[in-house]
Structures are given as C-alpha cells and as structure tokens.
Amino acid sequence: MLAAVVRSSGLDGAFDAILSVEEVGVFKPHPSVYRLASDRLGIAPAALCFLSSNAWDAFSAKASGLRVVWCNRFAQAPERIPAMPDGEISDLSALPALLLAAPSR
C-alpha cells in the first residue's frame, strides 16, 4: 500500500526505502516495529531519528533506542510518559535544522 502511494504521488525517487509494519507482521507499539529501520538499513537505532506527533509512539520508539522528535503542532502539554523525546518541533520546517544541530551518537 505504501509503495503504491509513493509511486502514484510521483515521489518514488525521493526515498531510499519504504518501510511498513506489514514486513514484521505486528503493529505498534511492538518493539520489532521500531527496530525495522535499523535492521533493514543496517544502521544503529541511536543514529536514526523517529518523528511522531503521538506521545505513546514517541515513547515506544525511544524505549527501542531511537532518537525521537515530537512534532507538537498544537502546543500541547507533554503527556505523562516515562521518557521525554530528544527534541520538539511545532512543524516539519524545523526538522532539518534540528537534525543538523544534533550531535551524533
């Protein structure tokens, strides 16, 4: 489904990989979903950045070792979760600068 959406939107050359939970056969927040990019691309989880607008999703990604950015579009108060994201942005235009400024692990 995702590959078809990317193809039909004319973005097929814009992505190195299209990843889906279909590949692991379970859904979020199962840890194998968050390991998919690391496993498939051969990159350490800490070298990846997971972006979400959902606190539960961000927490699950962080618990799996990923660097996490929360896209807080509506200036919501942080949810009560065991760990906070590594960064917060209000819209996607701030993401490149945040990633360039972040130290690599």
C-alpha positions in Angstrom: 0.0 0.0 0.0 2.7 2.5 0.9 4.8 1.8 -2.2 1.7 2.4 -4.3 1.0 5.7 -2.6 4.6 6.9 -3.1 4.6 5.8 -6.8 1.2 7.4 -7.6 2.3 10.7 -5.9 5.5 10.8 -8.1 7.8 10.5 -5.1 9.4 7.2 -5.9 12.8 8.7 -6.4 12.7 10.6 -3.1 13.0 7.7 -0.7 15.8 5.2 0.0 13.3 2.7 1.4 9.6 2.3 2.1 9.1 0.5 5.4 5.8 -0.9 6.7 4.7 -2.9 9.8 3.4 -5.4 7.2 7.0 -6.6 6.9 7.2 -7.6 10.6 3.7 -8.8 10.9 2.8 -6.9 14.1 1.7 -3.4 14.9 2.9 -0.6 17.1 3.9 -0.4 19.9 5.6 -3.8 19.4 9.4 -3.3 19.7 10.1 -5.1 16.4 8.3 -2.3 14.5 10.7 0.3 15.9 13.7 -2.0 15.1 12.6 -2.4 11.4 14.5 0.6 10.0 17.7 -0.3 12.0 17.5 -3.9 11.0 16.7 -3.3 7.3 19.1 -0.5 6.7 21.9 -1.7 8.9 22.1 1.5 11.0 22.3 1.7 14.8 19.0 2.8 16.4 20.7 5.8 18.0 21.8 7.0 14.6 18.2 7.2 13.4 15.6 9.8 14.1 12.0 8.9 14.7 9.4 11.6 14.2 5.9 11.4 15.7 3.0 13.6 16.8 1.9 10.9 19.2 3.5 10.7 22.7 2.9 6.9 23.1 4.6 6.3 19.7 7.5 8.6 20.6 8.0 6.8 23.9 7.9 3.4 22.4 10.5 4.5 19.8 12.7 6.0 22.5 12.4 2.8 24.5 13.7 1.0 21.4 16.8 3.1 21.3 15.9 5.6 18.6 16.4 9.3 18.8 13.0 10.9 18.9 11.5 14.2 17.8 8.0 15.1 18.8 6.1 17.2 16.3 3.8 19.2 18.6 1.8 21.2 16.1 -0.8 22.5 18.6 1.4 23.4 21.5 0.0 20.7 23.7 1.3 20.0 27.2 3.6 17.0 27.3 1.9 13.7 28.1 2.8 11.8 31.2 5.0 9.2 29.8 8.2 7.6 31.3 10.7 9.3 28.9 10.6 12.6 27.0 11.5 13.0 23.3 15.0 14.2 22.4 13.6 17.2 20.7 10.3 19.0 19.9 9.2 21.0 16.9 6.0 22.7 16.0 6.1 21.9 12.3 8.2 20.0 9.8 10.1 23.0 8.5 12.1 23.0 11.8 13.3 19.4 11.4 16.3 19.8 9.1 17.9 22.4 11.4 17.2 20.3 14.5 18.8 17.2 12.9 21.9 19.2 11.7 22.4 20.7 15.1 22.0 17.4 17.0 25.2 15.6 18.0 25.6 12.1 16.5 25.7 9.2 18.9 
